[in-house]
Amino acid sequence: MNLAELIGQKLMLAFVGSEPAPELLDALSRHPIAGVTLFRSHNAPGPRETRALTDALQAAAAAAGRSPLLIGADQEGGQLMAIPGTTPFPGNLALAATGSDELAHATGRALGRELAAMGVNVNYAPVCDVNINPQNPVIGTRSF
């Protein structure tokens, strides 16, 4: 790979809309972009629409002769679900409270299977944040 290709393989782009934006399609055709990140407020109104979007993104990459895209979302469970309409799994704090490693594993596996069914192949979760600062409420129930 040349330098431009190496740099492009480190880029995850974002856009607004439930269909690939023209600017994104142009970037995919001209540059070796690694992938895209989907956000609840910008791209993912539900599972069916997300699947249609990821299929369109992968088709655009293939048409440009690019490698399959990494398509990421932050589907943690609990209060942070990137794609509405999916299974409402408990958050990390609730899973930890059960004391069951098996339940935590099964939940993570189910989250991953749902994402894969929608064409999402990177999940930015679970987070391994530690809730040690009472002045920082952003972690909250996201922490095990």
PyMOL commands that set and color helices and strands:
alter all, ss='L'
color gray80, all
select helices_A, chain A and resi 3-8+22-30+47-63+92-98+101-117+140-142
alter helices_A, ss='H'
color red, helices_A
select strands_A, chain A and resi 12-13+35-37+70-73+122-123
alter strands_A, ss='S'
color yellow, strands_A
deselect
rebuild
show_as cartoon
